[in-house]
Amino acid sequence: MKKIFPIFIAIGTGLTVLAGYFFTLQLAPVLGLLINWGIVLVGLAGLIGIGYLLKMHVTRVAKQQKGGFYSVIVLVTFLFTAVAGFILTPEDAFFRNWVLNIIIPVETSLLALLAVTLLYGSLFIIRSRGWTPMSVSFLASALASLVFSLGYLSPQAGSVAADWINFIRRLPIAGIRGILIGMALGGVIVGVRVLLAMDRPYDGDK
């Protein structure tokens, strides 16, 4: 019974959410309740993750392990941000600008590292698998994206060169859409397997 009950809950919840796409008006209150429950659970999971992360850094500092200096920076930054957030609240313009001025440069740096990592990955693929059409196309697309993103090539608007450059710049968008479509199809497959009780992520034995 302990194993059957979670299956009924998962299947019932999944079918209810799925039916909500076809009977939106009739199931709107139920869907709203399920979404609110999901938000609460995700928030609790985030708090547990933050607590585990803080515990790990505190342990590293207390035991004077390698990387303890960086753990101190993480702890001080987290406490300062948390206290400032509770005092000023996220609605405060100064707090929002202060956080954004930190997050945006960090995200930009990570994207730059990602671009260099992808370029290095393409070279590694060529070295390990040879000059195959896929490896060459991957390297060429990575180099083209990096070169055209610099902004130095600015041909006259309306010219053939400008049309080709705009076309090449839009290619990564097509790749992103392909990734999103793949993620959506993967989510559908996983959802169907959960509804059919083929996969049981909520069961520790499966």
C-alpha positions in Angstrom: 0.0 0.0 0.0 2.9 2.4 0.7 4.1 1.9 -2.9 0.7 2.1 -4.5 -0.5 5.3 -2.8 2.3 7.5 -4.3 1.6 6.0 -7.7 -2.1 7.0 -7.4 -1.1 10.5 -6.3 1.4 11.0 -9.1 -1.0 9.7 -11.8 -4.0 11.6 -10.5 -2.0 14.9 -10.3 -0.6 14.4 -13.8 -3.9 13.6 -15.3 -5.5 16.6 -13.6 -2.9 19.0 -14.9 -3.2 17.4 -18.3 -7.0 17.8 -18.3 -6.5 21.4 -17.3 -5.3 22.2 -20.8 -8.6 21.0 -22.2 -11.0 22.1 -19.4 -9.3 25.3 -18.3 -12.4 27.1 -16.9 -13.7 24.0 -15.0 -10.4 23.0 -13.5 -8.9 26.5 -12.9 -9.3 26.4 -9.0 -7.8 22.9 -8.8 -4.9 23.8 -11.1 -4.2 27.0 -9.1 -4.1 25.0 -5.9 -1.7 22.5 -7.4 0.5 25.2 -8.8 0.7 26.9 -5.4 1.6 23.6 -3.7 4.3 23.1 -6.3 5.7 26.6 -5.7 5.8 26.0 -1.9 7.6 22.6 -2.4 10.1 24.2 -4.8 10.7 27.0 -2.3 11.3 24.5 0.5 13.6 22.5 -1.7 15.5 25.7 -2.4 15.8 26.5 1.3 17.1 23.0 2.0 19.7 23.3 -0.8 20.8 26.7 0.6 21.1 25.2 4.1 23.1 22.3 2.8 25.4 24.7 0.9 25.9 26.9 3.9 26.6 23.8 6.1 29.3 22.6 3.6 31.1 26.0 3.6 30.9 26.3 7.4 32.4 22.8 7.8 35.1 23.7 5.4 36.0 26.8 7.3 35.8 25.1 10.7 38.0 22.3 9.6 40.4 24.6 7.8 40.1 22.6 4.6 41.4 23.6 1.2 39.4 26.4 -0.3 38.4 27.8 3.1 39.1 31.3 2.1 36.6 31.2 -0.7 34.1 29.6 1.6 34.5 32.6 3.9 33.8 35.0 1.0 30.7 33.0 0.1 29.4 33.0 3.7 30.1 36.7 4.2 28.5 37.6 0.8 25.4 35.5 1.5 24.9 36.9 5.0 25.3 40.5 3.8 22.9 39.9 0.9 20.3 38.2 3.0 20.4 40.9 5.7 20.2 43.6 3.1 17.3 41.8 1.4 15.3 41.5 4.6 16.0 45.1 5.6 15.6 46.9 2.2 13.2 44.2 0.6 13.5 43.4 -3.1 11.2 46.3 -3.9 13.9 48.8 -3.0 15.5 50.3 -6.2 18.9 50.5 -4.6 18.9 46.9 -3.6 17.7 45.7 -7.0 20.4 47.8 -8.8 23.1 46.6 -6.5 22.2 42.9 -7.0 21.9 43.4 -10.8 25.2 45.1 -11.0 26.8 42.0 -9.5 24.7 39.3 -11.3 24.9 40.7 -14.8 28.8 40.9 -15.0 29.0 37.5 -13.5 26.6 36.0 -16.0 28.4 37.8 -18.8 31.7 36.3 -17.7 30.2 32.8 -17.5 28.8 33.2 -21.0 32.3 34.2 -22.2 33.8 31.2 -20.6 31.1 29.0 -22.1 32.0 30.3 -25.6 35.7 29.6 -25.1 34.9 26.2 -23.6 32.7 25.3 -26.7 35.5 26.4 -29.0 38.0 24.2 -27.1 35.5 21.4 -27.1 35.2 21.6 -30.9 39.0 21.4 -31.2 39.1 18.4 -28.8 36.4 16.7 -30.9 38.5 17.2 -34.1 41.6 15.9 -32.4 39.9 12.8 -31.0 37.5 12.0 -33.9 39.3 13.6 -36.9 38.0 16.0 -39.5 34.5 14.7 -39.8 31.7 16.8 -41.4 30.0 17.2 -37.9 33.2 18.3 -36.1 34.2 20.7 -38.9 30.7 22.3 -39.0 30.7 22.6 -35.2 34.1 24.4 -35.3 33.1 26.6 -38.2 29.8 27.6 -36.5 31.6 28.4 -33.2 34.2 30.5 -34.9 31.6 32.3 -37.0 29.4 33.1 -34.0 32.4 34.4 -32.1 33.6 36.6 -35.0 30.3 38.0 -35.9 29.3 38.7 -32.3 32.3 41.1 -31.9 30.5 43.8 -33.8 33.4 44.8 -36.0 31.8 43.6 -39.2 29.1 46.2 -39.9 28.3 46.2 -43.7 25.9 48.6 -45.2 22.2 47.9 -44.3 20.3 46.2 -47.1 23.4 44.8 -48.8 23.9 41.1 -49.5 26.7 40.9 -46.9 24.4 42.4 -44.2 21.7 39.8 -45.0 24.2 37.0 -44.8 25.7 38.2 -41.5 22.2 38.6 -40.0 21.4 35.1 -41.2 24.5 33.7 -39.5 23.7 35.6 -36.3 20.3 34.1 -36.2 21.6 30.5 -36.5 22.3 30.2 -32.7 18.6 31.1 -32.1 17.6 28.1 -34.3 19.9 26.0 -32.2 18.4 27.2 -29.0 14.9 26.5 -30.3 16.0 23.0 -31.2 17.3 22.5 -27.7 14.1 23.7 -26.2 12.1 21.4 -28.5 14.3 18.5 -27.4 13.7 19.4 -23.8 10.0 19.6 -24.3 9.9 16.2 -26.0 12.0 14.8 -23.2 9.6 16.2 -20.7 6.7 14.7 -22.5 8.3 11.3 -22.6 9.2 11.4 -18.9 5.7 12.6 -18.0 4.1 9.7 -20.0 6.4 7.2 -18.3 5.5 8.6 -14.9 1.8 8.5 -15.7 2.1 4.9 -16.8 4.1 4.1 -13.6 7.1 3.0 -15.7 9.3 5.5 -13.9 8.8 6.2 -10.2 11.1 9.1 -9.2 9.2 9.4 -5.9 10.0 5.8 -5.0 13.5 5.1 -3.6 13.4 1.5 -4.8 13.0 2.5 -8.5 
